[in-house]
Amino acid sequence: MMNGAQYVESLKKLKPTIFYRGKRLDDPYGHRALAPHVRTAAATYDLAVGGQHDEIMTATSNLDGAKISRFTHLFWSVDDLIRKIAMLRLIGRETGTCFQRCVGLDAINALWSVTYDVDKAKGTEYHPRFRKFLARLQREDLMSAGAMTDPKGDRSLAPWQQADPDLYVHIVDRRPDGIVIRGAKTHITGAANSHEIFVMPTLGLPPEGADYAVACAVPIDAPGLTLVFGRQSNDERKEEDGTIDCGTEWGVVGGESTLIFEDVFVPTERVFMDGEGEFAGALVDRFSAWHRANYGGCKGGNADVLLGATALLAEIHGTIKNSIVRDKLTEIVHLVETNFAGAIGSSALGKRLPAGNWLVDPLLANTVKQNVTRFVYQVGRLTHDIAGGLLSTLPSDADFQSSEVGGLLEKYFAGKQGFSTEDKRKLCRYIEGMTSVSTLVEALHGAGSPQAQRIVMLRQADLPEKTRQAKKVIGLGKGK
Ligand code: SF4
C-alpha cells in the first residue's frame, strides 16, 4: 500500500490534460485549486498505513490474500459493508470533507458483480478481464474515480435521440483490439487526482441504445481525455492559502470535474461492457445503492467536525450553557446518528450477489441518501443559527493583519476570555465553507438527486405486498 506522500508522487508521474478557469494546468497537483483535494485523498492513504486503523482501513484481498487498502476491496461479507461505513465516518472526521475515493470503490464492486452476470447470461469474458484489472488496482493501490453522469442534453429524449449524439458517452468505433468512445461525463468527484477512471452507463438501455451501454477503465492521462475542473463557492479563498480566510486545508466537497472524451481508444482488456444495455440498469442500481448508503458514514464524520466547531464557537460566544443552544446541538446529534444508523442498518441487511460480493439493502440505502438531502441542510441551518451573522460578515484576514485597523478588529471581535480571536475566526471560516452552496448542493445531488432515491424507495417498499397485508390485518374483502 502507498502512503499519502507516495500517492502524491505517483500522481506527478502522470500527464493529464486538466483545465481550470480557462487555462491548462502545467502542474495540476500542486495548483491551489486542486491541492486541497489531493491532500484529502492522500489522507485515505496515510490512514491505511501505520497500523493504527488496520481493522477499518485495510482488508484481505479475496483475489490473492494480500493485505490491501479497503478502498480497493470487494465487499465480501456483511462485516465488510459495516467496516466500510465505519471507515467513511473515520475519514470524514479526520478531514471534515469529502475524500473522494469511495466512488471508485463502489464502481469496482458494481463492475465485479455485473460483469459476472453478463458473462453467465451471454458467454462473454468480461469478468475474468475485470478480475485481472482489479488485481493490478489492488496491487498498485491506485485511486479510481467512477464516471457515471452524462450531460444528458434534452432530458425528454433518449441518448440516441439527442440532436447531438455525444451528449451521452457512446462507442463510435469497434476495432479488433478495442473500442473508441466519445462524449462527456460531468460532476465527477476526485477524477482529476485519480489514476484511473471507470466509465459506466448512467441508465438502463434497450437494444437501440447498445452503443451507449459501455463500461471501461480509462487512465487519467489517456490521449483524447480532457478534464475541466469545476468551480465551487468560495473557491477563490483557496488562492489565499496560509491565511485564515482559506477556511480548511482539506478543501470543500470533492473537487469535481467534467470529463470530455474525444475519440478515446480503450483496449479490449479495459472494456467491461460493450452493448449489453439490459445489464446497465443493474449496474446503475447497485452502484447507487452502495454509494447512497455511504452518506450516512462520510457525512456523519463531516458533521462530527461541524458539531465540534459549532460547540466551540458557542463556548467562545459564551452561549454554550444556554439550554436553547444545547437543544440545537442535540438536534444535530439526532440527525447525524439517525442517518448513521440507517447506513449501518442497510449494511447489516446486505445480501450476497451471485458474483460473491454483498449488496446493501437498497431501501435503507436510498432512505439514507434521501435523509442527507434534508439533514445536511438542517445541520447547516442549526450551525448558522448558533454561530450567528458573523459567518457571512466577518472581515477578511488581511483586515485583521492591517496595521491600521487590525488592532481595532482584534478588540471588537474578542470573545470569552481565554480564547483567541484567531481561533474564533478559524471556526467561522470552517463552518462557512462546510455549509455553503457547494456543500449543500453536493448533499442534494451527489449519488443521485432526491427523486432518484424516491423512485427506488417506492419500488423497494413493495406496495402490493403491503396492501395485501393491510387487507389481511384489517379483514377486508370478507363482507358481501
Ligand atoms: Fe465518499 Fe462521501 Fe465523498 Fe461520496 S460524498 S465520495 S461517499 S466522501
Residues whose N, C-alpha, C, O or C-beta is under 5 A from the ligand:
A	BS01	SF4	T97 C98 F99 Q100 R101 C102 V103 G254 H291 N294 Y295 C298
